[in-house]
């Protein structure tokens, strides 16, 4: 019995070490990408219609998850004009710096940007390629969700496929202010 617990504890420790190593590797790789340089929109060889179908399958697992099609380039190379993003609702108090969110700005646009700093009145957000922070704050009233998935599709396939799709997802702007 003790050896079983010891093996389970060892296995758990090993999994934690592997996870921590994977996180460290991902952070190291991410640090190699200069976020201030002009980057190219991510793309894949998968057509838009297939990416959208995959996103819809994922959101069927939880009806509160939402799909957005990205338009704009302020968040490249993280995501851009060839991306579909998935969001999940979250408690405003659970937001942290660096999280990617979709929120509705004062112009009524859905905006996909990164949280920079929490203030007494709300979160400051900014696109990676923007020089300035967003003019409005992310608040509990305008927060749509936290981005938990990014699916990139083949460049040029969105206009062809969107005509065939009965209900296109809403747009989230990777907006430049």
N, C-alpha and C positions, 0 to 999 in steps of 0.2 A: 504494500500500500504506500509506504513512504517513498519507494523508488518510483512509483507511478507519479506521485505528486512532484518529486524531484525532476522527473523527465518533463512533466507538464510545465513546471516553472522554468526549466532550461529552454524549452521550446518557446515559451512566451518571451523570455529574455532575448533569444535569438531573433524572433520576429520583430521585436522592438528595435534591435540593433540594425536589422535589415531595413526597416522602415526609416529609421533616422538616417541611415546611409543613403537611401534613395532620395530623401528630402534634401540632404546636403548636396548630392549630385545635381538634382534639379535646380537648386538655387545657384550652384556654381555655373551651370550651363546658362541659366537665365541671365546671370551677371555678365556674360560674354556679349549679349545683345545690347548695343548702345541705344537707349530709349530716346535720346535726343536726336539721333540721326534719322533722316527721312527713310522710312522703311517701305517695303512693298507689301501690299495686301496679301494675307495668307490665302492659299488656294490649294485645292487637291484635284485629283483626277475624277472625283465622284460628281455626277451631275446634281444640280439643285433639287430635282424631283426626288432623287434617292435620299439626299440629306434631309429634306423636309419630311419624308416618310419615316426616316429613322428618328427624327426629333419628335414626331407625333407618337411613335411607339413608346418613347421614353416618357412623354407627358401623360400617356394613358396610365402609367403607374401611380400618378398622383395628380388629381384634377386641379390642384392649386398651382402646379407648375405651369409656366407660360413659355411660349416660343416667340421670339422676335427675329426679324430679318434686319441685319445691320446695313445702314447706308452711311457713308462718310469714312474719313480716314484718320480721325484724331486718336484712335486707339491702336493703330498699327504699330508694331507687328503682332500685338496680342490678338486682335481681330480687326476685320475691315469689311470692305464692300462685298467680299465673297464669303461672308459668314452668317450662320444662323446661331443665335444664342438661346440658352435655356435659363430661366430664372425660377427661383423658389422664394416664396414669401419668408420674411424673417422679422423677428422682433427688432424694433428700432434700437433698443438697448443693447442688442447683441452685435451691432455693427462695430467694425474695427478698421483702423487705417490700412489702406492697401486693398480692401475688398472692392470688387467690381460690382456695380449696381446699375439698375435701370430706374430712373426717376422721371417724373413729369416736370419740365421746367416752366418758368413763368409765361412762356410763349405757347404752352400747350403741347410741346414736342416731348416725346419719350426720348431720353438721353441715356446712353450707356457710357459711363465714366468711372474712374477710380476715386475712392474716398481718400482724402488727404489728411484732414484734421477735423476733430469734433470741436464745436463751439457751443456756447450756451443756447444759441438759436437754431443749430442744426449742423450738418456736416458740410465741409468744403469739399468740392469734387473738381476733378481736372482730367482732361484727356491727355494721354502721353505726349502727343505732338502739339499741344497747345502751349503757348507762352504764358498765358494767364489762367487763373482758376476760373471756374464757371461763375457767371454773374449772380446766380441764385444759390441757395442752400438746399441740400437734401434734408427733408424733414419727414417725420412720421406720416404726415398727410400726403406727401407726393412720392414717397418711396413705393416702387412697384415690386422690387425683389432683388435678391442677390444673384449674380450670374454664377451658375455652377457648371455650365457646359458650353463649349464652343465647337461648332461643327463647320468646317470649311468646305466649300463646293467648288467645282470647276468653273473658272472664270468664263463668263459669257453664256452660261446655261440658265441663269435665273430668268431672263426675259422670255425665253422660249417656253420654259416650264410653267411660269406663273400664269400664262394664259390658259393652261390646261388644268390648273389647280382651282377648284371651286372656291375655296376660301383661303386667301393668302394670309399669313400671320401679320400682325402689326409691325411697323417699322420702329426700330430704336436707332436713333442717330448717334454716330460717333462724331459728335458735332464740334465744329470749330467756332469759337466766339471771337 
